[in-house]
Amino acid sequence: MAIGVQNFPNIDTTDPADYPNGCQKDDPAGIVGTPYNKLTNNDYVATWDKILRYANMGANGLPDNETNGYQYFEALKALPAMDGLAGIAGAGPCTLSGMAVVSTPFLHLAHGWLYYNGQLIEFFSTAIPTPVGADVVLVKIGQAPSTVRQAVLITGANVTNSSQFPLSTLQPFGREMAFHTLSASGPCTGTIFYKKNFLADTIQLKGTLTITASGVDGTVIYTGSNSPTGPTYYAVATLPTGYFPISSTVEFTANVRYHDNFFLDDVGHAITNINAEVTTAGVIGFGCRKPSAGIATYDISFNAVIPLD
């Protein structure tokens, strides 16, 4: 529980618009100001100490500044991660800041911070040679005397435990690094790739699919997205729960990848793109158009960001 500035003695209450509960008051000659003591300041000290402890960052005993770094600032940045990170980015390790690639192939990563097994870990800039044989690049975690967990890069066997993990499994905080895949069906063949940005609440959807002309209805004329006289929308794949919009269908466009020549559909309209959608049930649909005679297949490509809220 917080004491609250309104419960301090000798506070200034003359500006309720800017300070609804009052603010501290100076003590020039003849005026009794707000005292600086345990009552008025211990909440602040205790709160910052709690933030450091919650982020598993022991104070290093040095002043916070440009030379020594800002531990309180790093702890604040880590709070979203410490408060339910497993539900946002999965159980695997993730970067919170820094750790950019400085150079390759002699791998060199910059200083930064990461999260692993419920711990905020400081990463120290490391350069290592290319692993030999079956060895991989590992993030090795140690324990500093100040209780700030620290890590560097090493090479070694592909083993994951409480003190190390492969660098390849490290992902950015709040978004998936690797794509999941779905196989397209119906008149389409190929692979649909998708991954989630948890912070933006979106998914990236991309792929290149082949449409087979014999599987497409050619009895309607294309006049626009979701038009009653437009092409049939074919359900080609279904996204898993958590990866599709919850409030309304989201439309996007797939571009035609030309082979040799510009071509038309079976009623004489140019095929330059087709409309597509992701429904609130996770169904990915494409308004496939039947090409003119002599074209057995054609390819479409797409790379869309789909909002999920």
N, C-alpha and C positions, 0 to 999 in steps of 0.2 A: 504494500500500500504506500502511496506517496503522501507526504505531508501537505504539499500544495502551497504556492506562494501566498494565497489568500489567508493562510494561517500563520504567516511570519509576522513578527512584531514590527511596528514602525514602517509599514509599506506605503507606497505612493498609489493612491486610488483616484488621482485627478484626471486620468485619461482612459475611461472605460471602453472607448471605441477601439483603441489600439491594444489595451491590456485589460480585458474583461475582469480578470481576477486580481488586478493590481500588479505592481512591479517593485523592484527594489529601489530604495531611496538613498541618495548620497547624504553625507553628514558634514556639510560645511559649518563654519562657526555659528553656534547658536541653534543648530537644528540637530535633533537626534536621528541619525540615519538607521537603516536596516543593519543589524549586526552581522558580522561574518563569523559564524560559529557552526557547531554541529547541527543545530536545528535547521539552519537555512542552507547548508551546503552538503550535508552528508548524503542526501538523496542523490545528488549528482554524482558524487564519488562512488557510492554504492552501485548506481546504475551502470556506470562505465565499467566497474569491476565485474558486474554480472554479464555484461556484453562480452568482455574478454573471456570469461569462464565458459559462457554458453558456446562461443566459437572455438573453444579448446585452444585458446591462445594465451599462454602464460606471459605476463609482462616481462620484457627483456631487461628491465632496469635502466633503459636509456631514454633520454627525452625524445618525444615525437618531433621530428623535423625532417628536412629534405635529405640530410645525410644518413640519419638512422632509420628513416622510414616512418610511416604513420600506422602504428598498430591498431589504434582505435578506429581509424578509417577503414582498414582492411577487415576488421571485425564487423563493422557495420555492413560492408559489402557482402559479407558472408552470411548475414542473418537469413536472407531468403533461402539459401542453400541449407542451412542448419535446421530450418523450420519446415521440414517435410520435403526435403530434396528427393528422397526415394520415390515419392509420389509424382514428382515432376519430371525427373530425368532418369529414373530407373536406379537400380542398385549399383551400377558401374561407376567408375571414377569419372570426374568431369572437371574441366578447367573453370576457374572463376575469374581469373584475370591473367594477362601476360602469357608466357610460354610460347611466344611466336617463334617460328623457325627463322634463325639468323642466317644459317648457311647449310648447304648440303653439297656432296654426299657425306662429307665429314660432319655428321649431324650436330648442330649447335642450336640449342633452345635458349631463349631469353628467360630472365627471372620472372616469376609469377606465383600464383596461388592456385591450389587445386583442392578438391574434396574427395575423400575416400574413407569408407568404413566409418562414417559419422565424425570424421576429423577434418578440420581445416589444416592444410599442409602447405608450408612455404617451399616453393621450388627454387633451387639455386641454379643459375645459368651454368650449363654443362655442354661440353663438346666431346663427342666420342667417335671412334672410327666405325666403319661398317661392320656389323656382326659377321662372324665367320661360321660356316657350316650351318648347323641347325639352331645356333644361338639367335636371339632376338634382342631388340632394344627394350630395356626394362626401366621403369621408374622405381628407384630404390628408396625406401622411407626409413629414416633413422629418428632417434629421439635426442633432442638437444637438452642440455642441462636446464635451460630456462623453461622447459616443457613445451616449447613451440616445436611442433613436429616439422621436420625438414626432409627434403628429398632431392635426389640428383639422378642423372641417367647413368646406367651401366649396361653392359651386354652380358647375356647369360642364357641359361636354359629357359624355355617358355613355361614358367611356373608362376602361378598366382597364389599369393597368401597374404597375410595381414601386413607384411612388410615390403611387398613388391607386386607389380602387375605389369603386363606388356604395354608399352606405349601405344600400340595400335588399338587398345580398348578404351583409351581416353577420349571422351567426347566433350564438346562445348556445353556449358551449363545451359539448360533450358531447351535444348534441341537435339534431336537424334543425328548422329553422324552418318550412320549407314542406312541405305535404302532397304525397305522391305519390297517384296515382289508379289505380283499377281499375274496369272496367265489369263490372257484374253480369250473369250469364247464367242459363239455366234458367228457372224460373218467376218469377225476379226481374229487374227492370230498374232502372237507376239507377247511381250512382257511389259506390264505396267509397273513402274517404280513409284514408291511413295515413302515419305518420311515426315515427321511431325516437328513443328516448332512450338514447344509448350508455352513459351512466354508470349508469343504473338497469337497463339491459338489458331494456327493455320497448318495445312499440310502442303507440301510440294508434290505435285503429280506430274510425271513425265513418262514418255515412251515413244516408240515408233512401232506402229501396227500395220499389218497388211490386211486390206479389205478384199475379199473374194467376191467378184461381181455376181456369181451365180447364187450367192446367199443373200442378196439385197433385193428388196421389193422395188420394182421399177414402175409402179402404176400411179405414182403421185408426183406432183410438180412441187419443187422446192420454192417456198415463198418467204421463209424466215424461221427463226428459232421457235420451236414449239407451236408452229402454225397448224391449224387443222388440216390444211392441204400440203403441209410440208412432208419431208421424208419420215419414215418410221424410225423411232428411237430404239436402238437395239441395246439391251442390257448385256454388257460384255464381261463384267466382273463386279464383285461386291467387296467393299472395304470392311475391315473389322470394326467392332465397337470402339468408339473413341477417336476414329479417324474420318468421320464424316459430319456434315453440318447438322445442327439440331433444330434450327428454326425454319429454314426454307431451302429449296433446291438452289444450287449454285451452278451457273452456266459458264462455260469457257469455250474456246475455239481450238480446233485442231487444223493444222495446215497440211495441204496436200504436198507430198514430195514427188516432184515430176521426174519421170524416167527419161524419155527422149523428146516428147512433144507435148504441147499444150493440148488438153482434151476436154470433151464435153460430157454431160450426163446424157441419159437416154432420151431426154426431151429437148436437148439442145442448149441447156444452160451450162456455162463454164463451171468446172469444178476447181475452185481455188482453195476452199476450206470447207469444213463441215462443223456444225454446232455439236456441242457435247455438254454433259451435265453430270453432277453428283447429287443424288437425292438425299432426303433425310433418313432414308433406310440404308444409305451407303452404296446404292447401286450406281455404277458408272455406265452412262449411256451415251451412244454416238448416233447422230442422225445420218447414217450411212446413205450415200447416194449411188445409184446404179450407173456405171459408166457406159458410154456408147459402145455399140457393137465392135468387137475386135479387141477390147481391153479386158483381159481376164482378171487382173488384180491391179491395185494401186496402193501406195503407202501413205499414211498420215503420220504426222509427228506433233507432239504437244509438250509444253512445259509450263504448267499453270500453278499458281498459288491459290488455294481454296480456303476461304475463311470458314471457321467451324462454329462460330457463335451466332 
